[in-house]
Amino acid sequence: MLNIIRGRLYINELIYAKGQRFLCSTVMTPTSPYFIPRADYKRKPDIAIYYYRDTPFFNGYKMTYMQRGNYVAVINPLSYSEVMSDDPALAWECMIR
């Protein structure tokens, strides 16, 4: 599955989670599960988005985490904005609103 998501430039990592407990990623497994504070956005049944969080998986970097079920995609906000900025009309419209 990681090979599939690596084709998308803005996805950096895949994490396995149970609810708000992040258990492991393809790079590391913490000694105890990391409990991430409440999501900034939730939608039923199992979707959550955590904006600009510094976690042990990317220590020192504020990343965005998008969760669906037991899988969390880690998105680097800088590379995501580079992807979005390919369309100047869209980029400027987002900034104006």
N, CA, C and O of each residue as an XYZ file, in Angstrom:
388
protein
N       0.816     -1.191      0.000
C       0.000      0.000      0.000
C       0.861      1.256      0.000
O       0.505      2.254     -0.626
N       1.990      1.210      0.700
C       2.859      2.384      0.738
C       3.370      2.724     -0.652
O       3.497      3.904     -0.980
N       3.669      1.727     -1.480
C       4.126      2.003     -2.841
C       3.062      2.734     -3.640
O       3.387      3.563     -4.489
N       1.807      2.441     -3.382
C       0.727      3.133     -4.084
C       0.689      4.598     -3.678
O       0.591      5.473     -4.538
N       0.765      4.882     -2.373
C       0.650      6.271     -1.943
C       1.904      7.077     -2.237
O       1.825      8.297     -2.375
N       3.058      6.431     -2.337
C       4.274      7.188     -2.650
C       4.212      7.779     -4.050
O       4.950      8.714     -4.359
N       3.343      7.248     -4.896
C       3.155      7.833     -6.218
C       2.546      9.219     -6.146
O       2.665     10.001     -7.089
N       1.899      9.527     -5.044
C       1.345     10.858     -4.817
C       2.412     11.657     -4.084
O       2.765     11.313     -2.956
N       2.928     12.701     -4.689
C       4.083     13.409     -4.152
C       3.843     14.029     -2.784
O       4.782     14.172     -2.001
N       2.629     14.393     -2.487
C       2.381     15.101     -1.242
C       2.175     14.184     -0.043
O       2.049     14.679      1.077
N       2.136     12.868     -0.236
C       1.998     11.944      0.893
C       3.379     11.427      1.283
O       4.070     10.809      0.474
N       3.775     11.686      2.534
C       5.114     11.307      2.981
C       5.184      9.935      3.626
O       6.194      9.245      3.494
N       4.138      9.528      4.318
C       4.219      8.317      5.129
C       2.826      7.759      5.368
O       1.823      8.449      5.187
N       2.784      6.506      5.777
C       1.535      5.848      6.135
C       1.680      5.314      7.555
O       2.664      4.647      7.875
N       0.701      5.608      8.404
C       0.723      5.192      9.805
C      -0.471      4.281     10.061
O      -1.561      4.505      9.535
N      -0.253      3.255     10.873
C      -1.347      2.386     11.298
C      -1.828      2.870     12.658
O      -1.018      3.110     13.554
N      -3.144      3.017     12.820
C      -3.702      3.565     14.055
C      -4.940      2.793     14.482
O      -5.586      2.113     13.686
N      -5.245      2.923     15.767
C      -6.523      2.455     16.310
C      -7.137      3.649     17.011
O      -6.742      3.991     18.126
N      -8.091      4.277     16.370
C      -8.668      5.500     16.916
C      -7.622      6.597     16.933
O      -6.979      6.868     15.919
N      -7.451      7.234     18.097
C      -6.467      8.307     18.228
C      -5.094      7.803     18.661
O      -4.202      8.607     18.932
N      -4.912      6.497     18.730
C      -3.613      5.925     19.092
C      -2.877      5.536     17.821
O      -3.298      4.631     17.100
N      -1.789      6.217     17.555
C      -0.964      5.913     16.387
C       0.049      4.850     16.800
O       0.892      5.093     17.664
N      -0.033      3.679     16.186
C       0.748      2.523     16.630
C       2.109      2.418     15.962
O       3.117      2.246     16.648
N       2.162      2.519     14.643
C       3.442      2.362     13.944
C       3.339      2.955     12.546
O       2.249      3.191     12.026
N       4.500      3.185     11.959
C       4.564      3.636     10.568
C       5.491      2.686      9.826
O       5.973      1.711     10.401
N       5.739      2.960      8.573
C       6.649      2.105      7.819
C       8.095      2.336      8.227
O       8.970      1.534      7.900
N       8.352      3.428      8.937
C       9.719      3.772      9.327
C      10.015      3.424     10.781
O      11.130      3.011     11.100
N       9.027      3.585     11.672
C       9.304      3.398     13.097
C       8.089      2.864     13.845
O       6.947      2.972     13.397
N       8.387      2.280     15.008
C       7.357      1.855     15.948
C       7.735      2.413     17.313
O       8.728      1.975     17.896
N       6.970      3.369     17.840
C       7.312      3.912     19.157
C       7.161      2.840     20.242
O       6.427      1.869     20.060
N       7.854      3.018     21.360
C       7.787      2.036     22.442
C       6.377      1.925     23.017
O       5.968      0.854     23.466
N       5.641      3.025     23.002
C       4.227      2.989     23.392
C       3.442      3.776     22.343
O       3.974      4.714     21.749
N       2.193      3.407     22.113
C       1.410      4.116     21.092
C       1.325      5.612     21.389
O       1.216      6.020     22.545
N       1.377      6.416     20.343
C       1.266      7.864     20.499
C      -0.209      8.248     20.447
O      -0.898      7.956     19.470
N      -0.688      8.903     21.501
C      -2.074      9.361     21.543
C      -2.116     10.783     21.016
O      -1.581     11.698     21.641
N      -2.748     10.970     19.870
C      -2.831     12.300     19.273
C      -4.075     13.008     19.821
O      -5.147     12.406     19.885
N      -3.945     14.270     20.215
C      -5.114     14.994     20.730
C      -6.245     15.073     19.696
O      -6.055     14.754     18.522
N      -7.385     15.489     20.143
C      -8.610     15.535     19.348
C      -8.392     16.103     17.946
O      -7.613     17.038     17.758
N      -9.074     15.538     16.986
C      -8.950     15.953     15.583
C      -9.550     17.339     15.368
O     -10.498     17.738     16.045
N      -8.971     18.065     14.404
C      -9.516     19.364     14.025
C     -10.801     19.205     13.214
O     -11.670     20.076     13.227
N     -10.904     18.085     12.513
C     -12.088     17.814     11.693
C     -12.429     16.341     11.821
O     -11.548     15.487     11.720
N     -13.699     16.039     12.041
C     -14.163     14.643     12.104
C     -15.428     14.512     11.278
O     -16.252     15.423     11.205
N     -15.554     13.347     10.658
C     -16.771     13.018      9.924
C     -17.053     11.546     10.119
O     -16.136     10.725     10.115
N     -18.317     11.212     10.291
C     -18.672      9.807     10.478
C     -18.540      9.079      9.163
O     -18.770      9.689      8.119
N     -18.189      7.832      9.151
C     -18.025      6.989     10.324
C     -16.624      7.023     10.916
O     -16.480      6.848     12.126
N     -15.586      7.238     10.116
C     -14.229      7.053     10.653
C     -13.186      7.958     10.004
O     -12.052      7.529      9.788
N     -13.544      9.190      9.692
C     -12.618     10.110      9.033
C     -12.219     11.206     10.012
O     -13.068     11.776     10.698
N     -10.912     11.501     10.074
C     -10.410     12.562     10.943
C      -9.228     13.245     10.265
O      -8.436     12.601      9.577
N      -9.118     14.559     10.466
C      -7.981     15.320      9.946
C      -7.371     16.094     11.108
O      -8.066     16.779     11.858
N      -6.065     15.967     11.235
C      -5.295     16.654     12.274
C      -4.347     17.620     11.558
O      -3.434     17.186     10.855
N      -4.559     18.914     11.733
C      -3.759     19.907     11.027
C      -2.525     20.306     11.828
O      -2.614     20.547     13.032
N      -1.386     20.377     11.168
C      -0.132     20.920     11.690
C       0.205     20.392     13.080
O       0.288     21.154     14.043
N       0.398     19.082     13.171
C       0.735     18.436     14.446
C       2.183     17.967     14.421
O       2.666     17.434     13.423
N       2.861     18.180     15.540
C       4.227     17.689     15.725
C       4.125     16.380     16.504
O       3.730     16.386     17.670
N       4.472     15.270     15.882
C       4.370     13.952     16.514
C       5.738     13.277     16.517
O       6.657     13.751     15.848
N       5.889     12.181     17.255
C       7.167     11.458     17.245
C       7.522     10.889     15.867
O       8.690     10.603     15.602
N       6.545     10.725     15.003
C       6.821     10.161     13.686
C       7.583     11.147     12.799
O       8.396     10.734     11.972
N       7.327     12.432     12.964
C       8.059     13.479     12.251
C       8.409     14.560     13.263
O       7.903     15.680     13.193
N       9.270     14.213     14.194
C       9.636     15.101     15.289
C      10.232     16.401     14.757
O      11.166     16.388     13.955
N       9.680     17.524     15.217
C      10.183     18.827     14.799
C       9.501     19.386     13.564
O       9.793     20.512     13.161
N       8.603     18.630     12.953
C       7.902     19.088     11.752
C       6.406     19.036     11.996
O       5.885     18.024     12.464
N       5.724     20.104     11.687
C       4.266     20.140     11.832
C       3.642     19.636     10.539
O       3.622     20.330      9.523
N       3.139     18.423     10.604
C       2.560     17.776      9.434
C       1.040     17.713      9.585
O       0.498     17.943     10.667
N       0.376     17.403      8.496
C      -1.066     17.191      8.502
C      -1.319     15.696      8.392
O      -0.710     15.016      7.566
N      -2.218     15.187      9.225
C      -2.517     13.754      9.267
C      -3.973     13.548      8.868
O      -4.879     14.110      9.484
N      -4.191     12.738      7.835
C      -5.544     12.439      7.367
C      -5.822     10.969      7.613
O      -5.139     10.096      7.078
N      -6.830     10.705      8.426
C      -7.121      9.338      8.861
C      -8.454      8.863      8.310
O      -9.451      9.586      8.308
N      -8.436      7.634      7.846
C      -9.677      6.936      7.495
C      -9.541      5.511      7.998
O      -8.696      4.749      7.528
N     -10.374      5.167      8.948
C     -10.283      3.841      9.548
C      -8.984      3.699     10.316
O      -8.650      4.537     11.153
N      -8.251      2.626     10.025
C      -6.989      2.368     10.725
C      -5.770      2.945     10.022
O      -4.649      2.744     10.490
N      -5.950      3.648      8.923
C      -4.806      4.161      8.171
C      -4.768      5.677      8.202
O      -5.790      6.347      8.052
N      -3.560      6.207      8.401
C      -3.350      7.646      8.467
C      -2.309      8.013      7.417
O      -1.197      7.485      7.428
N      -2.666      8.908      6.520
C      -1.713      9.424      5.538
C      -1.085     10.682      6.120
O      -1.790     11.580      6.580
N       0.245     10.741      6.097
C       0.967     11.900      6.607
C       1.289     12.794      5.419
O       1.932     12.374      4.458
N       0.829     14.033      5.506
C       0.982     14.958      4.394
C       1.838     16.126      4.831
O       1.559     16.771      5.842
N       2.879     16.393      4.066
C       3.732     17.542      4.323
C       3.026     18.768      3.753
O       2.824     18.844      2.541
N       2.644     19.733      4.598
C       1.914     20.896      4.086
C       2.684     21.663      3.019
O       2.070     22.261      2.135
N       3.998     21.660      3.079
C       4.775     22.390      2.078
C       4.677     21.738      0.713
O       4.452     22.427     -0.283
N       4.841     20.435      0.645
C       4.756     19.773     -0.657
C       3.324     19.760     -1.165
O       3.102     19.791     -2.375
N       2.341     19.714     -0.258
C       0.943     19.758     -0.689
C       0.636     21.107     -1.331
O      -0.064     21.166     -2.342
N       1.154     22.188     -0.755
C       0.892     23.504     -1.337
C       1.585     23.654     -2.680
O       1.106     24.393     -3.540
N       2.706     22.964     -2.877
C       3.357     23.005     -4.186
C       2.485     22.337     -5.235
O       2.404     22.802     -6.372
N       1.827     21.239     -4.849
C       0.935     20.557     -5.784
C      -0.240     21.458     -6.114
O      -0.622     21.579     -7.278
N      -0.812     22.088     -5.110
C      -1.974     22.950     -5.323
C      -1.617     24.202     -6.113
O      -2.466     24.733     -6.830
N      -0.394     24.683     -6.003
C      -0.039     25.941     -6.644
C       0.167     25.806     -8.149
O       0.458     26.799     -8.816
N       0.024     24.605     -8.699
C       0.108     24.452    -10.149
C      -1.023     25.195    -10.857
O      -0.901     25.531    -12.035
N      -2.106     25.448    -10.158
C      -3.232     26.181    -10.726
C      -3.319     27.535    -10.034
O      -3.894     27.630     -8.950
N      -2.751     28.603    -10.644
C      -2.709     29.904     -9.970
C      -4.090     30.443     -9.598
O      -4.236     31.088     -8.560
N      -5.089     30.193    -10.416
C      -6.431     30.693    -10.107
C      -6.945     30.073     -8.810
O      -7.551     30.755     -7.984
N      -6.703     28.793     -8.643
C      -7.144     28.108     -7.434
C      -6.367     28.602     -6.219
O      -6.950     28.837     -5.161
N      -5.062     28.759     -6.366
C      -4.237     29.205     -5.249
C      -4.660     30.596     -4.782
O      -4.766     30.839     -3.580
N      -4.898     31.496     -5.709
C      -5.282     32.852     -5.325
C      -6.695     32.888     -4.752
O      -6.965     33.667     -3.838
N      -7.588     32.073     -5.264
C      -8.940     32.072     -4.733
C      -8.952     31.585     -3.286
O      -9.697     32.114     -2.462
N      -8.146     30.596     -2.977
C      -8.069     30.093     -1.598
C      -7.524     31.157     -0.664
O      -7.992     31.284      0.468
N      -6.549     31.918     -1.114
C      -5.942     32.933     -0.261
C      -6.890     34.111     -0.033
O      -6.894     34.698      1.049
N      -7.684     34.457     -1.031
C      -8.577     35.607     -0.911
C      -9.720     35.314      0.042
O     -10.111     36.187      0.817
N     -10.252     34.136      0.003
C     -11.383     33.799      0.873
C     -10.896     33.735      2.267
O     -11.675     33.465      3.181
